[in-house]
């Protein structure tokens, strides 16, 4: 992260906020160390347990203590994954807070931006540098963090079931979505800093914007890609994301179970569905193969929002400062 290759305002941004940027660079290194270390420890525990000749289902007195010790040690990997998922959830908010407050709003509030603008740096060039440096560091750091979390989530766990890739805490920490959230909230933070010109206010508004953004996308995520339909009573498959279910009529019309669920329905649900013409049970779901289409569509939405926020930020800057 040397400033030698940078020129003008980018170099100034790097010098002003080097410690915060170094923290963003250090996070992937720490995550790699924690996740790889946890995985190696898990492998060691598994190998040591396998060498004893016992099995998890063995309830004999000779293996009871061994199995108990093994089960106590095994969750370490899952604990590290849980903390990593939490980190990936809150990281975009911290990125946005950093850009909204210390990078932009504080300079506008204190008036130090005038010094840069009197040294042949236009307002647009100033804002571009304020966005480019944190965005570059964020892109690299969050991409590495997401890749490491994706790798760790894919490791085989002999005791615990494989993590559900569609679970919110897992889905938001792997793939391309974390990068999209980080860049989107970074752009929203820049816009908040320019509009409010107050450090604390801009930071608070950025967090308040991030929360509903996550809530809305969590709510509409299932509709970002067409669902598959499985006919029959059994499960559509491991790792699938169940969306809704019901019965098809003879003409192929879908009647959903929720139509027969509630205090106002006097009959048993199956009879209720039959009365509505239901013949064949079905399940609408997202199979494992829909994971990447959903990720890419959601990431695209976030990047479009980020681009709109950046465009609006430059528009606000031009209107206020020319």
C-alpha positions in Angstrom: 0.0 0.0 0.0 2.7 2.4 -1.0 1.9 6.0 -1.9 4.9 6.1 -4.3 2.9 5.1 -7.4 0.0 7.5 -6.6 -0.2 11.1 -7.6 -2.1 14.1 -6.3 -5.3 13.7 -4.2 -5.1 9.9 -4.2 -1.8 10.0 -2.4 -3.2 12.5 0.0 -6.2 10.3 0.8 -3.8 7.4 1.3 -1.6 9.4 3.7 -4.6 10.8 5.6 -6.3 7.5 6.3 -3.5 5.0 6.1 -4.2 3.4 9.4 -7.9 2.7 8.6 -6.9 1.4 5.2 -4.2 -0.8 6.7 -6.9 -2.3 8.9 -9.0 -3.1 5.9 -6.0 -4.8 4.3 -5.2 -6.7 7.5 -8.7 -8.2 7.8 -8.3 -10.7 4.9 -5.0 -11.8 6.4 -6.5 -12.4 9.8 -9.5 -14.1 8.3 -7.3 -16.5 6.3 -5.2 -17.3 9.3 -8.3 -17.9 11.5 -10.2 -20.0 9.0 -7.2 -22.1 7.8 -6.1 -22.6 11.4 -9.6 -23.7 12.4 -9.7 -26.1 9.4 -6.3 -27.6 10.2 -7.3 -28.0 13.8 -10.6 -29.7 12.8 -8.7 -32.1 10.5 -6.3 -32.9 13.3 -9.2 -33.6 15.7 -10.9 -35.8 13.1 -7.7 -37.8 12.4 -7.0 -38.3 16.1 -10.6 -39.5 16.6 -10.5 -41.8 13.6 -7.3 -43.4 15.0 -9.1 -44.4 18.2 -11.5 -46.7 16.2 -14.5 -45.2 17.8 -17.5 -43.7 16.0 -19.8 -40.9 16.9 -22.7 -43.4 17.2 -20.7 -45.6 19.6 -22.2 -45.5 23.1 -20.0 -48.2 24.7 -18.3 -47.1 27.9 -14.8 -47.6 26.3 -15.6 -44.8 23.7 -17.9 -42.6 25.7 -15.2 -40.2 26.9 -13.5 -40.2 23.5 -16.7 -39.3 21.7 -17.6 -36.6 24.2 -14.2 -35.0 23.9 -14.4 -35.2 20.1 -17.8 -33.5 19.9 -16.6 -30.8 22.3 -13.6 -29.9 20.1 -15.3 -30.3 16.7 -17.5 -27.1 16.8 -14.5 -24.8 16.6 -14.7 -24.6 12.8 -18.4 -23.8 13.0 -17.7 -21.1 15.6 -15.1 -19.4 13.4 -17.5 -19.6 10.4 -20.2 -18.0 12.5 -17.9 -15.1 13.5 -16.8 -14.7 9.9 -20.4 -14.5 8.7 -21.1 -11.8 11.3 -18.0 -9.9 10.2 -19.1 -10.0 6.6 -22.6 -8.7 7.6 -21.3 -5.7 9.5 -18.3 -4.9 7.3 -20.3 -2.9 4.7 -21.6 -0.7 7.4 -18.1 0.1 8.7 -17.0 0.8 5.1 -19.8 3.2 4.6 -19.3 4.9 8.0 -15.6 5.4 7.2 -16.3 7.1 3.9 -19.3 9.1 5.1 -17.5 10.5 8.2 -13.7 10.7 8.2 -13.2 10.7 4.5 -15.8 13.2 3.3 -18.0 14.8 5.9 -15.2 15.7 8.3 -13.3 17.6 5.6 -16.5 19.5 4.5 -17.4 20.2 8.2 -13.9 21.5 9.1 -13.3 23.3 5.8 -10.0 21.6 5.0 -11.3 20.7 1.6 -10.6 24.3 0.5 -6.8 23.7 0.8 -7.0 20.9 -1.8 -9.2 22.9 -4.1 -6.7 25.8 -4.2 -3.9 23.5 -5.4 -5.2 22.8 -8.9 -7.5 20.0 -7.7 -11.0 20.4 -9.0 -14.0 19.4 -6.7 -14.8 16.5 -9.0 -11.1 15.3 -8.9 -11.2 15.6 -5.1 -14.3 13.5 -4.8 -13.1 10.9 -7.3 -9.9 10.4 -5.2 -12.0 10.2 -2.0 -14.0 7.4 -3.6 -11.3 5.6 -5.6 -8.9 4.8 -2.9 -11.4 3.3 -0.3 -13.2 1.5 -3.2 -10.0 -0.1 -4.4 -9.0 -1.3 -0.9 -12.6 -2.4 -0.2 -12.8 -4.4 -3.5 -9.7 -6.3 -2.8 -10.3 -6.9 0.9 -13.9 -7.9 0.7 -13.2 -10.1 -2.3 -10.5 -12.0 -0.5 -12.7 -12.3 2.7 -15.6 -13.6 0.6 -13.3 -16.1 -1.2 -11.9 -17.4 2.1 -15.4 -17.7 3.6 -16.6 -19.6 0.5 -13.7 -22.0 0.7 -14.3 -22.6 4.4 -18.0 -23.1 4.0 -17.3 -25.8 1.4 -15.0 -27.8 3.7 -16.4 -31.2 4.6 -17.5 -31.5 8.2 -17.8 -35.1 9.4 -20.0 -34.3 12.4 -22.2 -31.3 11.5 -24.4 -31.1 8.4 -23.1 -29.0 5.5 -24.1 -25.3 5.9 -27.2 -24.1 4.0 -25.8 -21.8 1.3 -29.1 -20.0 1.2 -29.2 -19.3 5.0 -28.9 -15.5 5.4 -25.8 -15.5 7.5 -24.1 -17.8 5.0 -25.4 -16.3 1.8 -24.3 -12.8 2.8 -20.8 -13.9 3.5 -19.9 -15.8 0.4 -19.9 -15.2 -3.4 -20.2 -11.8 -5.0 -22.9 -10.3 -2.8 -20.6 -9.1 0.0 -18.6 -7.1 -2.5 -21.8 -5.6 -3.9 -23.0 -4.5 -0.4 -19.6 -3.0 0.5 -19.4 -0.9 -2.6 -23.0 0.1 -2.5 -22.8 1.3 1.1 -19.5 3.0 0.4 -21.3 5.0 -2.3 -24.3 5.8 0.0 -21.8 6.9 2.7 -20.2 9.3 0.2 -23.6 10.7 -0.8 -24.6 11.1 2.9 -21.3 12.9 3.7 -21.8 15.4 0.8 -25.5 16.0 1.6 -25.2 16.4 5.4 -21.6 17.8 5.7 -21.6 16.7 9.4 -19.4 13.8 10.4 -21.6 12.1 13.0 -24.9 12.8 11.2 -23.5 11.3 7.9 -22.3 8.2 9.7 -25.6 7.6 11.4 -27.6 8.1 8.2 -25.3 5.7 6.4 -26.1 2.9 9.0 -29.8 3.8 8.8 -29.7 3.4 5.0 -27.8 0.1 5.2 -30.3 -1.7 7.5 -33.4 -1.3 5.3 -31.3 -2.1 2.2 -30.4 -5.5 3.7 -34.0 -6.1 4.9 -35.5 -5.3 1.5 -33.1 -7.5 -0.5 -33.5 -10.3 2.0 -37.2 -10.1 1.5 -37.2 -10.0 -2.4 -34.2 -12.3 -2.9 -36.4 -15.4 -3.6 -38.0 -13.5 -6.5 -34.7 -12.4 -8.2 -34.6 -15.7 -10.2 -37.5 -17.9 -11.4 -38.1 -20.8 -9.0 -38.2 -24.5 -10.0 -41.2 -26.6 -9.4 -41.0 -30.1 -7.9 -44.0 -32.5 -8.1 -44.6 -34.9 -5.3 -44.5 -35.1 -1.5 -40.8 -35.7 -1.0 -38.1 -33.1 -0.6 -36.8 -31.5 -3.9 -33.2 -32.3 -2.7 -30.4 -31.4 -0.3 -29.4 -27.8 -0.2 -32.6 -26.6 -1.9 -34.3 -23.4 -0.7 -38.0 -24.1 -0.2 -40.1 -21.2 -1.2 -43.8 -22.3 -1.2 -45.9 -25.4 -1.8 -49.4 -26.4 -2.6 -51.4 -28.6 -5.0 -52.1 -28.4 -8.7 -55.6 -28.7 -10.1 -56.5 -30.9 -13.1 -56.1 -27.9 -15.3 -52.6 -27.1 -13.9 -53.6 -24.1 -11.7 -51.6 -23.8 -8.5 -53.4 -23.7 -5.2 -51.1 -22.9 -2.3 -51.4 -24.3 1.2 -51.7 -20.9 2.8 -55.2 -20.6 1.2 -56.2 -23.4 3.6 -54.3 -22.2 6.7 -55.9 -19.9 9.2 -58.5 -19.7 11.9 -61.3 -19.1 9.4 -60.8 -22.5 7.7 -63.1 -25.0 9.4 -61.9 -28.2 7.6 -58.6 -30.1 7.6 -56.1 -28.6 5.1 -55.9 -31.5 2.8 -59.7 -31.7 2.5 -59.7 -27.9 2.0 -57.2 -28.3 -0.9 -59.2 -31.1 -2.5 -62.3 -29.0 -2.3 -60.4 -26.3 -4.3 -59.6 -28.9 -6.9 -56.1 -29.8 -5.7 -54.8 -33.1 -7.3 -51.0 -33.2 -7.2 -48.8 -31.8 -4.5 -45.9 -29.5 -5.6 -43.1 -27.4 -4.1 -41.6 -24.2 -5.5 -38.0 -24.0 -4.7 -34.5 -22.8 -5.6 -32.1 -25.7 -6.2 -28.4 -25.4 -5.5 -27.8 -24.5 -9.1 -29.7 -21.2 -8.6 -27.2 -19.9 -6.1 -25.0 -18.1 -8.5 -27.8 -16.6 -10.7 -29.3 -15.2 -7.5 -26.0 -13.9 -6.3 -25.2 -12.2 -9.6 -28.6 -10.6 -9.9 -28.5 -9.3 -6.4 -24.9 -8.1 -6.9 -26.0 -6.3 -10.1 -28.8 -4.5 -8.2 -26.3 -3.4 -5.6 -23.8 -2.1 -8.2 -26.5 -0.2 -10.0 -27.6 1.4 -6.7 -23.9 2.2 -6.1 -23.5 3.8 -9.5 -26.7 5.9 -9.0 -25.5 7.1 -5.6 -22.1 8.0 -7.0 -23.7 9.9 -9.9 -26.0 11.7 -7.5 -23.0 12.5 -5.3 -21.2 14.2 -8.2 -24.3 16.1 -9.1 -24.7 17.4 -5.5 -21.0 18.4 -5.6 -21.4 20.3 -8.9 -24.5 22.1 -7.7 -23.0 23.3 -4.5 -19.4 23.9 -5.5 -19.4 24.1 -9.3 
